[in-house]
Amino acid sequence: MDAETIAGLIGLAVGLLVLLGLSIFESRAYRKEHDGEGMMHHWLAEHHVLGRVRRRH
């Protein structure tokens, strides 16, 4: 591998770590502001997806 490839992979790894960190931070902040309800649950409930899914026991 040449230096440009290694630098590109390092940049990609750093970018993904920053994205993951921001996602975790935003998720925790959203839960605090919305009484523990997660973003995915809120989105699914707003778009009536949860009512369409049949739960099997």
mmJSON file of the N, C-alpha and C atoms, coordinates in Angstrom:
{"data_MODEL":{"atom_site":{
"group_PDB":["ATOM","ATOM","ATOM","ATOM","ATOM","ATOM","ATOM","ATOM","ATOM","ATOM","ATOM","ATOM","ATOM","ATOM","ATOM","ATOM","ATOM","ATOM","ATOM","ATOM","ATOM","ATOM","ATOM","ATOM","ATOM","ATOM","ATOM","ATOM","ATOM","ATOM","ATOM","ATOM","ATOM","ATOM","ATOM","ATOM","ATOM","ATOM","ATOM","ATOM","ATOM","ATOM","ATOM","ATOM","ATOM","ATOM","ATOM","ATOM","ATOM","ATOM","ATOM","ATOM","ATOM","ATOM","ATOM","ATOM","ATOM","ATOM","ATOM","ATOM","ATOM","ATOM","ATOM","ATOM","ATOM","ATOM","ATOM","ATOM","ATOM","ATOM","ATOM","ATOM","ATOM","ATOM","ATOM","ATOM","ATOM","ATOM","ATOM","ATOM","ATOM","ATOM","ATOM","ATOM","ATOM","ATOM","ATOM","ATOM","ATOM","ATOM","ATOM","ATOM","ATOM","ATOM","ATOM","ATOM","ATOM","ATOM","ATOM","ATOM","ATOM","ATOM","ATOM","ATOM","ATOM","ATOM","ATOM","ATOM","ATOM","ATOM","ATOM","ATOM","ATOM","ATOM","ATOM","ATOM","ATOM","ATOM","ATOM","ATOM","ATOM","ATOM","ATOM","ATOM","ATOM","ATOM","ATOM","ATOM","ATOM","ATOM","ATOM","ATOM","ATOM","ATOM","ATOM","ATOM","ATOM","ATOM","ATOM","ATOM","ATOM","ATOM","ATOM","ATOM","ATOM","ATOM","ATOM","ATOM","ATOM","ATOM","ATOM","ATOM","ATOM","ATOM","ATOM","ATOM","ATOM","ATOM","ATOM","ATOM","ATOM","ATOM","ATOM","ATOM","ATOM","ATOM","ATOM","ATOM","ATOM","ATOM","ATOM"],
"id":[1,2,3,4,5,6,7,8,9,10,11,12,13,14,15,16,17,18,19,20,21,22,23,24,25,26,27,28,29,30,31,32,33,34,35,36,37,38,39,40,41,42,43,44,45,46,47,48,49,50,51,52,53,54,55,56,57,58,59,60,61,62,63,64,65,66,67,68,69,70,71,72,73,74,75,76,77,78,79,80,81,82,83,84,85,86,87,88,89,90,91,92,93,94,95,96,97,98,99,100,101,102,103,104,105,106,107,108,109,110,111,112,113,114,115,116,117,118,119,120,121,122,123,124,125,126,127,128,129,130,131,132,133,134,135,136,137,138,139,140,141,142,143,144,145,146,147,148,149,150,151,152,153,154,155,156,157,158,159,160,161,162,163,164,165,166,167,168,169,170,171],
"type_symbol":["N","C","C","N","C","C","N","C","C","N","C","C","N","C","C","N","C","C","N","C","C","N","C","C","N","C","C","N","C","C","N","C","C","N","C","C","N","C","C","N","C","C","N","C","C","N","C","C","N","C","C","N","C","C","N","C","C","N","C","C","N","C","C","N","C","C","N","C","C","N","C","C","N","C","C","N","C","C","N","C","C","N","C","C","N","C","C","N","C","C","N","C","C","N","C","C","N","C","C","N","C","C","N","C","C","N","C","C","N","C","C","N","C","C","N","C","C","N","C","C","N","C","C","N","C","C","N","C","C","N","C","C","N","C","C","N","C","C","N","C","C","N","C","C","N","C","C","N","C","C","N","C","C","N","C","C","N","C","C","N","C","C","N","C","C","N","C","C","N","C","C"],
"label_atom_id":["N","CA","C","N","CA","C","N","CA","C","N","CA","C","N","CA","C","N","CA","C","N","CA","C","N","CA","C","N","CA","C","N","CA","C","N","CA","C","N","CA","C","N","CA","C","N","CA","C","N","CA","C","N","CA","C","N","CA","C","N","CA","C","N","CA","C","N","CA","C","N","CA","C","N","CA","C","N","CA","C","N","CA","C","N","CA","C","N","CA","C","N","CA","C","N","CA","C","N","CA","C","N","CA","C","N","CA","C","N","CA","C","N","CA","C","N","CA","C","N","CA","C","N","CA","C","N","CA","C","N","CA","C","N","CA","C","N","CA","C","N","CA","C","N","CA","C","N","CA","C","N","CA","C","N","CA","C","N","CA","C","N","CA","C","N","CA","C","N","CA","C","N","CA","C","N","CA","C","N","CA","C","N","CA","C","N","CA","C","N","CA","C","N","CA","C","N","CA","C"],
"label_alt_id":[null,null,null,null,null,null,null,null,null,null,null,null,null,null,null,null,null,null,null,null,null,null,null,null,null,null,null,null,null,null,null,null,null,null,null,null,null,null,null,null,null,null,null,null,null,null,null,null,null,null,null,null,null,null,null,null,null,null,null,null,null,null,null,null,null,null,null,null,null,null,null,null,null,null,null,null,null,null,null,null,null,null,null,null,null,null,null,null,null,null,null,null,null,null,null,null,null,null,null,null,null,null,null,null,null,null,null,null,null,null,null,null,null,null,null,null,null,null,null,null,null,null,null,null,null,null,null,null,null,null,null,null,null,null,null,null,null,null,null,null,null,null,null,null,null,null,null,null,null,null,null,null,null,null,null,null,null,null,null,null,null,null,null,null,null,null,null,null,null,null,null],
"label_comp_id":["MET","MET","MET","ASP","ASP","ASP","ALA","ALA","ALA","GLU","GLU","GLU","THR","THR","THR","ILE","ILE","ILE","ALA","ALA","ALA","GLY","GLY","GLY","LEU","LEU","LEU","ILE","ILE","ILE","GLY","GLY","GLY","LEU","LEU","LEU","ALA","ALA","ALA","VAL","VAL","VAL","GLY","GLY","GLY","LEU","LEU","LEU","LEU","LEU","LEU","VAL","VAL","VAL","LEU","LEU","LEU","LEU","LEU","LEU","GLY","GLY","GLY","LEU","LEU","LEU","SER","SER","SER","ILE","ILE","ILE","PHE","PHE","PHE","GLU","GLU","GLU","SER","SER","SER","ARG","ARG","ARG","ALA","ALA","ALA","TYR","TYR","TYR","ARG","ARG","ARG","LYS","LYS","LYS","GLU","GLU","GLU","HIS","HIS","HIS","ASP","ASP","ASP","GLY","GLY","GLY","GLU","GLU","GLU","GLY","GLY","GLY","MET","MET","MET","MET","MET","MET","HIS","HIS","HIS","HIS","HIS","HIS","TRP","TRP","TRP","LEU","LEU","LEU","ALA","ALA","ALA","GLU","GLU","GLU","HIS","HIS","HIS","HIS","HIS","HIS","VAL","VAL","VAL","LEU","LEU","LEU","GLY","GLY","GLY","ARG","ARG","ARG","VAL","VAL","VAL","ARG","ARG","ARG","ARG","ARG","ARG","ARG","ARG","ARG","HIS","HIS","HIS"],
"label_asym_id":["A","A","A","A","A","A","A","A","A","A","A","A","A","A","A","A","A","A","A","A","A","A","A","A","A","A","A","A","A","A","A","A","A","A","A","A","A","A","A","A","A","A","A","A","A","A","A","A","A","A","A","A","A","A","A","A","A","A","A","A","A","A","A","A","A","A","A","A","A","A","A","A","A","A","A","A","A","A","A","A","A","A","A","A","A","A","A","A","A","A","A","A","A","A","A","A","A","A","A","A","A","A","A","A","A","A","A","A","A","A","A","A","A","A","A","A","A","A","A","A","A","A","A","A","A","A","A","A","A","A","A","A","A","A","A","A","A","A","A","A","A","A","A","A","A","A","A","A","A","A","A","A","A","A","A","A","A","A","A","A","A","A","A","A","A","A","A","A","A","A","A"],
"label_entity_id":["1","1","1","1","1","1","1","1","1","1","1","1","1","1","1","1","1","1","1","1","1","1","1","1","1","1","1","1","1","1","1","1","1","1","1","1","1","1","1","1","1","1","1","1","1","1","1","1","1","1","1","1","1","1","1","1","1","1","1","1","1","1","1","1","1","1","1","1","1","1","1","1","1","1","1","1","1","1","1","1","1","1","1","1","1","1","1","1","1","1","1","1","1","1","1","1","1","1","1","1","1","1","1","1","1","1","1","1","1","1","1","1","1","1","1","1","1","1","1","1","1","1","1","1","1","1","1","1","1","1","1","1","1","1","1","1","1","1","1","1","1","1","1","1","1","1","1","1","1","1","1","1","1","1","1","1","1","1","1","1","1","1","1","1","1","1","1","1","1","1","1"],
"label_seq_id":[1,1,1,2,2,2,3,3,3,4,4,4,5,5,5,6,6,6,7,7,7,8,8,8,9,9,9,10,10,10,11,11,11,12,12,12,13,13,13,14,14,14,15,15,15,16,16,16,17,17,17,18,18,18,19,19,19,20,20,20,21,21,21,22,22,22,23,23,23,24,24,24,25,25,25,26,26,26,27,27,27,28,28,28,29,29,29,30,30,30,31,31,31,32,32,32,33,33,33,34,34,34,35,35,35,36,36,36,37,37,37,38,38,38,39,39,39,40,40,40,41,41,41,42,42,42,43,43,43,44,44,44,45,45,45,46,46,46,47,47,47,48,48,48,49,49,49,50,50,50,51,51,51,52,52,52,53,53,53,54,54,54,55,55,55,56,56,56,57,57,57],
"pdbx_PDB_ins_code":[null,null,null,null,null,null,null,null,null,null,null,null,null,null,null,null,null,null,null,null,null,null,null,null,null,null,null,null,null,null,null,null,null,null,null,null,null,null,null,null,null,null,null,null,null,null,null,null,null,null,null,null,null,null,null,null,null,null,null,null,null,null,null,null,null,null,null,null,null,null,null,null,null,null,null,null,null,null,null,null,null,null,null,null,null,null,null,null,null,null,null,null,null,null,null,null,null,null,null,null,null,null,null,null,null,null,null,null,null,null,null,null,null,null,null,null,null,null,null,null,null,null,null,null,null,null,null,null,null,null,null,null,null,null,null,null,null,null,null,null,null,null,null,null,null,null,null,null,null,null,null,null,null,null,null,null,null,null,null,null,null,null,null,null,null,null,null,null,null,null,null],
"Cartn_x":[0.837,0.0,0.886,0.438,1.19,0.652,1.32,0.98,-0.415,-0.83,-2.146,-3.272,-3.1,-4.108,-4.223,-3.079,-3.078,-3.723,-3.387,-3.984,-5.49,-5.924,-7.357,-8.087,-7.506,-8.13,-8.175,-7.114,-7.106,-8.173,-8.278,-9.313,-10.71,-10.911,-12.208,-12.528,-11.554,-11.762,-12.083,-11.359,-11.612,-13.011,-13.378,-14.703,-15.819,-15.648,-16.666,-16.758,-15.621,-15.645,-16.339,-16.103,-16.778,-18.283,-18.67,-20.085,-20.745,-20.08,-20.616,-20.761,-19.749,-19.805,-20.933,-21.105,-22.192,-23.552,-23.671,-24.947,-25.323,-24.342,-24.609,-24.997,-24.271,-24.581,-25.987,-26.353,-27.682,-28.779,-28.531,-29.526,-29.782,-28.71,-28.879,-29.578,-29.229,-29.862,-31.346,-31.693,-33.092,-33.885,-33.315,-34.016,-34.276,-33.315,-33.509,-34.632,-34.712,-35.714,-37.103,-37.206,-38.502,-38.896,-38.583,-39.006,-38.641,-37.458,-36.967,-37.347,-38.149,-38.531,-37.392,-37.015,-35.928,-36.363,-35.369,-35.653,-36.361,-35.884,-36.481,-37.927,-38.187,-39.554,-40.469,-39.977,-40.781,-41.09,-40.085,-40.281,-41.244,-41.068,-41.951,-43.39,-43.572,-44.923,-45.563,-44.79,-45.328,-45.753,-45.065,-45.377,-46.257,-46.831,-47.803,-47.246,-45.968,-45.355,-45.617,-45.619,-45.792,-47.175,-48.176,-49.522,-49.67,-48.823,-48.907,-48.196,-47.239,-46.439,-47.238,-47.419,-48.118,-47.113,-47.419,-46.521,-46.928,-45.948,-46.197,-45.619,-46.41,-45.949,-45.793],
"Cartn_y":[-1.181,0.0,1.25,2.227,3.478,4.427,5.548,6.479,7.081,7.313,7.904,6.962,5.691,4.705,4.615,4.591,4.514,5.77,6.933,8.176,8.19,7.682,7.618,6.702,5.559,4.622,5.198,5.895,6.53,7.625,8.414,9.445,8.863,7.76,7.088,6.583,5.977,5.457,6.585,7.691,8.828,9.398,9.522,10.034,9.157,7.851,6.928,6.977,7.133,7.248,8.529,9.622,10.882,10.749,10.132,9.924,9.058,8.006,7.127,7.887,8.661,9.43,10.443,11.156,12.134,11.456,10.294,9.567,9.15,8.652,8.243,9.453,10.562,11.781,12.282,12.326,12.803,11.886,10.586,9.636,9.831,10.004,10.214,11.535,12.583,13.884,13.81,13.095,12.964,12.227,11.167,10.409,11.269,12.104,12.979,13.975,14.501,15.519,14.934,13.644,13.048,11.914,12.062,11.125,9.685,9.444,8.082,7.435,8.093,7.509,7.684,6.611,6.663,7.257,7.674,8.279,7.303,6.064,5.084,4.796,4.626,4.351,5.524,6.737,7.921,7.975,7.738,7.788,6.699,5.486,4.38,4.638,5.197,5.485,6.607,7.622,8.739,8.309,7.347,6.897,5.644,5.337,4.243,2.895,2.709,1.428,0.405,0.865,-0.065,-0.711,-0.007,-0.563,-1.618,-1.546,-2.504,-3.812,-3.759,-4.942,-5.845,-7.091,-8.043,-8.712,-8.681,-9.319,-10.774,-11.626,-13.066,-13.498,-14.236,-14.705,-16.2],
"Cartn_z":[0.0,0.0,0.0,-0.71,-0.719,0.358,0.533,1.611,1.426,0.185,-0.045,0.361,0.107,0.492,2.006,2.684,4.14,4.736,4.209,4.696,4.461,3.327,3.041,3.991,4.308,5.251,6.658,7.045,8.363,8.423,7.367,7.319,7.374,6.678,6.706,8.104,8.768,10.119,11.095,11.002,11.893,11.629,10.378,10.037,10.57,10.453,10.971,12.489,13.16,14.619,15.066,14.37,14.69,14.454,13.348,13.056,14.122,14.545,15.587,16.909,17.27,18.511,18.506,17.399,17.306,17.349,16.723,16.735,18.146,18.895,20.275,21.118,20.959,21.706,21.389,20.102,19.71,20.235,20.207,20.693,22.182,22.951,24.391,24.682,23.952,24.154,23.802,22.733,22.325,23.399,23.942,24.985,26.215,26.594,27.764,27.519,26.3,25.993,25.773,25.443,25.1,26.037,27.306,28.359,28.06,27.567,27.37,26.055,25.236,23.952,22.956,22.301,21.338,20.005,19.206,17.903,16.971,16.922,16.011,16.402,17.697,18.131,17.791,17.99,17.675,16.18,15.344,13.897,13.438,13.955,13.57,14.01,15.191,15.676,14.866,14.509,13.724,12.328,11.764,10.406,10.4,11.556,11.704,11.277,11.441,11.098,12.195,13.446,14.556,14.54,14.061,13.992,12.895,11.875,10.773,11.074,11.967,12.269,13.196,12.791,13.637,14.563,15.829,16.795,16.956,16.846,17.035,18.363,19.097,20.42,20.388],
"occupancy":[1.0,1.0,1.0,1.0,1.0,1.0,1.0,1.0,1.0,1.0,1.0,1.0,1.0,1.0,1.0,1.0,1.0,1.0,1.0,1.0,1.0,1.0,1.0,1.0,1.0,1.0,1.0,1.0,1.0,1.0,1.0,1.0,1.0,1.0,1.0,1.0,1.0,1.0,1.0,1.0,1.0,1.0,1.0,1.0,1.0,1.0,1.0,1.0,1.0,1.0,1.0,1.0,1.0,1.0,1.0,1.0,1.0,1.0,1.0,1.0,1.0,1.0,1.0,1.0,1.0,1.0,1.0,1.0,1.0,1.0,1.0,1.0,1.0,1.0,1.0,1.0,1.0,1.0,1.0,1.0,1.0,1.0,1.0,1.0,1.0,1.0,1.0,1.0,1.0,1.0,1.0,1.0,1.0,1.0,1.0,1.0,1.0,1.0,1.0,1.0,1.0,1.0,1.0,1.0,1.0,1.0,1.0,1.0,1.0,1.0,1.0,1.0,1.0,1.0,1.0,1.0,1.0,1.0,1.0,1.0,1.0,1.0,1.0,1.0,1.0,1.0,1.0,1.0,1.0,1.0,1.0,1.0,1.0,1.0,1.0,1.0,1.0,1.0,1.0,1.0,1.0,1.0,1.0,1.0,1.0,1.0,1.0,1.0,1.0,1.0,1.0,1.0,1.0,1.0,1.0,1.0,1.0,1.0,1.0,1.0,1.0,1.0,1.0,1.0,1.0,1.0,1.0,1.0,1.0,1.0,1.0],
"B_iso_or_equiv":[0.0,0.0,0.0,0.0,0.0,0.0,0.0,0.0,0.0,0.0,0.0,0.0,0.0,0.0,0.0,0.0,0.0,0.0,0.0,0.0,0.0,0.0,0.0,0.0,0.0,0.0,0.0,0.0,0.0,0.0,0.0,0.0,0.0,0.0,0.0,0.0,0.0,0.0,0.0,0.0,0.0,0.0,0.0,0.0,0.0,0.0,0.0,0.0,0.0,0.0,0.0,0.0,0.0,0.0,0.0,0.0,0.0,0.0,0.0,0.0,0.0,0.0,0.0,0.0,0.0,0.0,0.0,0.0,0.0,0.0,0.0,0.0,0.0,0.0,0.0,0.0,0.0,0.0,0.0,0.0,0.0,0.0,0.0,0.0,0.0,0.0,0.0,0.0,0.0,0.0,0.0,0.0,0.0,0.0,0.0,0.0,0.0,0.0,0.0,0.0,0.0,0.0,0.0,0.0,0.0,0.0,0.0,0.0,0.0,0.0,0.0,0.0,0.0,0.0,0.0,0.0,0.0,0.0,0.0,0.0,0.0,0.0,0.0,0.0,0.0,0.0,0.0,0.0,0.0,0.0,0.0,0.0,0.0,0.0,0.0,0.0,0.0,0.0,0.0,0.0,0.0,0.0,0.0,0.0,0.0,0.0,0.0,0.0,0.0,0.0,0.0,0.0,0.0,0.0,0.0,0.0,0.0,0.0,0.0,0.0,0.0,0.0,0.0,0.0,0.0,0.0,0.0,0.0,0.0,0.0,0.0],
"pdbx_formal_charge":[null,null,null,null,null,null,null,null,null,null,null,null,null,null,null,null,null,null,null,null,null,null,null,null,null,null,null,null,null,null,null,null,null,null,null,null,null,null,null,null,null,null,null,null,null,null,null,null,null,null,null,null,null,null,null,null,null,null,null,null,null,null,null,null,null,null,null,null,null,null,null,null,null,null,null,null,null,null,null,null,null,null,null,null,null,null,null,null,null,null,null,null,null,null,null,null,null,null,null,null,null,null,null,null,null,null,null,null,null,null,null,null,null,null,null,null,null,null,null,null,null,null,null,null,null,null,null,null,null,null,null,null,null,null,null,null,null,null,null,null,null,null,null,null,null,null,null,null,null,null,null,null,null,null,null,null,null,null,null,null,null,null,null,null,null,null,null,null,null,null,null],
"auth_seq_id":[1,1,1,2,2,2,3,3,3,4,4,4,5,5,5,6,6,6,7,7,7,8,8,8,9,9,9,10,10,10,11,11,11,12,12,12,13,13,13,14,14,14,15,15,15,16,16,16,17,17,17,18,18,18,19,19,19,20,20,20,21,21,21,22,22,22,23,23,23,24,24,24,25,25,25,26,26,26,27,27,27,28,28,28,29,29,29,30,30,30,31,31,31,32,32,32,33,33,33,34,34,34,35,35,35,36,36,36,37,37,37,38,38,38,39,39,39,40,40,40,41,41,41,42,42,42,43,43,43,44,44,44,45,45,45,46,46,46,47,47,47,48,48,48,49,49,49,50,50,50,51,51,51,52,52,52,53,53,53,54,54,54,55,55,55,56,56,56,57,57,57],
"auth_comp_id":["MET","MET","MET","ASP","ASP","ASP","ALA","ALA","ALA","GLU","GLU","GLU","THR","THR","THR","ILE","ILE","ILE","ALA","ALA","ALA","GLY","GLY","GLY","LEU","LEU","LEU","ILE","ILE","ILE","GLY","GLY","GLY","LEU","LEU","LEU","ALA","ALA","ALA","VAL","VAL","VAL","GLY","GLY","GLY","LEU","LEU","LEU","LEU","LEU","LEU","VAL","VAL","VAL","LEU","LEU","LEU","LEU","LEU","LEU","GLY","GLY","GLY","LEU","LEU","LEU","SER","SER","SER","ILE","ILE","ILE","PHE","PHE","PHE","GLU","GLU","GLU","SER","SER","SER","ARG","ARG","ARG","ALA","ALA","ALA","TYR","TYR","TYR","ARG","ARG","ARG","LYS","LYS","LYS","GLU","GLU","GLU","HIS","HIS","HIS","ASP","ASP","ASP","GLY","GLY","GLY","GLU","GLU","GLU","GLY","GLY","GLY","MET","MET","MET","MET","MET","MET","HIS","HIS","HIS","HIS","HIS","HIS","TRP","TRP","TRP","LEU","LEU","LEU","ALA","ALA","ALA","GLU","GLU","GLU","HIS","HIS","HIS","HIS","HIS","HIS","VAL","VAL","VAL","LEU","LEU","LEU","GLY","GLY","GLY","ARG","ARG","ARG","VAL","VAL","VAL","ARG","ARG","ARG","ARG","ARG","ARG","ARG","ARG","ARG","HIS","HIS","HIS"],
"auth_asym_id":["A","A","A","A","A","A","A","A","A","A","A","A","A","A","A","A","A","A","A","A","A","A","A","A","A","A","A","A","A","A","A","A","A","A","A","A","A","A","A","A","A","A","A","A","A","A","A","A","A","A","A","A","A","A","A","A","A","A","A","A","A","A","A","A","A","A","A","A","A","A","A","A","A","A","A","A","A","A","A","A","A","A","A","A","A","A","A","A","A","A","A","A","A","A","A","A","A","A","A","A","A","A","A","A","A","A","A","A","A","A","A","A","A","A","A","A","A","A","A","A","A","A","A","A","A","A","A","A","A","A","A","A","A","A","A","A","A","A","A","A","A","A","A","A","A","A","A","A","A","A","A","A","A","A","A","A","A","A","A","A","A","A","A","A","A","A","A","A","A","A","A"],
"auth_atom_id":["N","CA","C","N","CA","C","N","CA","C","N","CA","C","N","CA","C","N","CA","C","N","CA","C","N","CA","C","N","CA","C","N","CA","C","N","CA","C","N","CA","C","N","CA","C","N","CA","C","N","CA","C","N","CA","C","N","CA","C","N","CA","C","N","CA","C","N","CA","C","N","CA","C","N","CA","C","N","CA","C","N","CA","C","N","CA","C","N","CA","C","N","CA","C","N","CA","C","N","CA","C","N","CA","C","N","CA","C","N","CA","C","N","CA","C","N","CA","C","N","CA","C","N","CA","C","N","CA","C","N","CA","C","N","CA","C","N","CA","C","N","CA","C","N","CA","C","N","CA","C","N","CA","C","N","CA","C","N","CA","C","N","CA","C","N","CA","C","N","CA","C","N","CA","C","N","CA","C","N","CA","C","N","CA","C","N","CA","C","N","CA","C","N","CA","C","N","CA","C"],
"pdbx_PDB_model_num":[1,1,1,1,1,1,1,1,1,1,1,1,1,1,1,1,1,1,1,1,1,1,1,1,1,1,1,1,1,1,1,1,1,1,1,1,1,1,1,1,1,1,1,1,1,1,1,1,1,1,1,1,1,1,1,1,1,1,1,1,1,1,1,1,1,1,1,1,1,1,1,1,1,1,1,1,1,1,1,1,1,1,1,1,1,1,1,1,1,1,1,1,1,1,1,1,1,1,1,1,1,1,1,1,1,1,1,1,1,1,1,1,1,1,1,1,1,1,1,1,1,1,1,1,1,1,1,1,1,1,1,1,1,1,1,1,1,1,1,1,1,1,1,1,1,1,1,1,1,1,1,1,1,1,1,1,1,1,1,1,1,1,1,1,1,1,1,1,1,1,1]
}}}
